[in-house]
């Protein structure tokens, strides 16, 4: 046998013996451990009553640990998380208007409207705004207003109606 083979054999025997002793030790019943009453300290171990406090020390005694956390890479306390609240913008209220008339030809288009609460007529062309709404389209019998993603139409008022 070679020397290396003999050395491996010796190591295997040592491991086997140690494994046997560990197995036997695990089968043995544990020694009886004395149970201490809460608030009492073990005497004879060089510890006094004051060495084992009943309560956690006050937080202000750990100010250095809080200011410079030992397990943080930057040694700075973590910044509080900022929560961003995204609110859905409120839709713009539709203007209270009455379409009095339209003028449409190949060159230009004009809408004549009457705003609720006033007697003054307003002339609007395509692209102009009223109360945050943009006049998108002028048709012979109605107009289309748009604000962001919402669109609505105002139809031409009947000549005989008195609704305003």
C-alpha positions in Angstrom: 0.0 0.0 0.0 1.1 3.5 -0.7 1.6 6.0 2.1 -1.3 8.2 0.9 -3.6 5.1 1.0 -2.6 4.3 4.6 -3.1 7.9 5.6 -6.7 7.9 4.1 -7.4 4.6 5.9 -6.3 6.1 9.3 -8.5 9.2 8.7 -11.5 7.0 7.9 -11.0 5.1 11.1 -10.7 8.2 13.2 -13.9 9.6 11.6 -15.7 6.4 12.2 -14.7 6.3 15.9 -15.8 10.0 16.3 -19.1 9.3 14.6 -19.8 6.4 17.0 -19.1 8.6 20.0 -21.4 11.4 18.7 -24.1 8.9 18.0 -23.9 7.5 21.5 -23.9 11.0 23.0 -27.1 11.9 21.1 -28.9 8.8 22.5 -28.0 9.7 26.1 -30.7 11.5 28.1 -29.9 15.2 28.7 -28.8 16.5 32.1 -31.5 18.2 34.1 -31.2 21.9 33.6 -32.2 24.1 36.6 -35.0 26.4 35.9 -34.6 30.0 37.1 -37.5 32.1 38.3 -38.1 35.2 36.3 -36.1 38.1 37.7 -33.5 36.0 39.5 -29.9 35.8 38.5 -27.6 32.7 38.5 -25.4 32.9 41.6 -21.9 31.5 41.6 -21.2 32.3 38.0 -19.7 35.7 38.8 -22.9 37.5 37.9 -24.8 39.8 40.2 -28.5 40.8 40.2 -27.7 44.1 38.3 -25.8 42.3 35.5 -29.0 40.7 34.2 -31.6 43.4 33.7 -35.2 42.6 33.6 -36.1 45.1 31.0 -34.6 46.4 27.8 -32.6 49.6 28.2 -34.1 52.9 27.1 -34.0 53.8 23.4 -31.8 56.9 24.0 -29.0 54.7 25.2 -28.7 53.3 21.6 -28.5 56.7 19.9 -25.1 55.8 18.2 -26.5 52.6 16.8 -29.5 54.4 15.5 -27.5 57.2 14.0 -24.9 54.8 12.4 -26.4 51.4 11.9 -23.6 48.8 11.9 -25.1 46.5 9.2 -25.8 49.3 6.7 -23.3 49.7 3.8 -23.4 53.5 4.1 -23.7 53.6 7.9 -26.6 55.9 7.5 -30.1 55.2 8.7 -32.6 54.2 6.0 -34.5 57.1 4.5 -38.3 56.9 5.0 -40.1 55.7 1.9 -41.9 58.4 0.1 -45.3 57.5 -1.2 -46.5 59.2 -4.3 -50.3 59.6 -4.5 -51.5 59.9 -8.0 -54.8 61.6 -8.1 -57.0 61.4 -11.1 -57.6 64.9 -12.4 -61.2 66.1 -12.0 -63.0 66.5 -15.3 -63.7 70.0 -16.3 -67.4 70.8 -16.0 -69.2 71.1 -19.3 -70.1 74.7 -20.1 -73.7 75.6 -19.9 -74.2 77.0 -23.4 -76.9 77.2 -26.1 -76.0 77.0 -29.8 -77.9 79.8 -31.5 -76.5 79.4 -35.0 -73.6 78.3 -37.2 -72.0 79.7 -40.3 -70.2 77.1 -42.3 -68.6 77.5 -45.8 -65.4 76.3 -47.5 -63.3 79.2 -46.2 -64.3 79.5 -42.5 -66.8 78.4 -39.9 -68.3 80.3 -37.0 -70.5 79.2 -34.2 -72.8 81.6 -32.3 -73.5 80.6 -28.8 -75.3 82.0 -25.8 -73.7 81.3 -22.4 -76.2 80.5 -19.6 -76.8 83.5 -17.3 -75.9 86.1 -19.9 -77.7 87.7 -22.8 -74.5 88.4 -24.8 -73.9 86.2 -27.8 -70.4 84.8 -28.3 -68.8 84.0 -31.7 -66.3 81.1 -31.7 -64.1 79.7 -34.5 -62.5 76.3 -34.6 -59.7 76.0 -32.0 -61.0 78.7 -29.6 -61.9 77.8 -26.0 -64.8 78.4 -23.7 -64.6 77.5 -20.0 -61.6 75.1 -20.6 -63.3 73.4 -23.6 -61.9 73.7 -27.1 -64.2 74.0 -30.1 -63.2 71.0 -32.1 -65.6 71.0 -35.0 -68.5 73.1 -36.4 -71.2 71.4 -38.3 -74.4 72.9 -39.8 -76.6 71.6 -37.0 -74.2 71.1 -34.0 -70.8 71.9 -32.6 -68.3 69.5 -30.9 -66.3 70.6 -27.9 -63.3 68.7 -26.5 -61.4 68.8 -23.2 -58.5 66.3 -22.7 -60.1 62.9 -23.4 -63.8 63.9 -23.2 -65.9 65.2 -26.1 -69.5 66.4 -26.2 -71.8 67.9 -28.7 -74.2 70.9 -28.5 -77.1 70.7 -31.0 -78.7 73.7 -32.6 -81.6 75.2 -30.7 -85.0 75.0 -32.3 -86.1 78.5 -33.4 -89.5 78.1 -31.6 -88.1 76.9 -28.3 -87.6 79.3 -25.4 -85.0 77.1 -23.5 -81.8 78.8 -22.6 
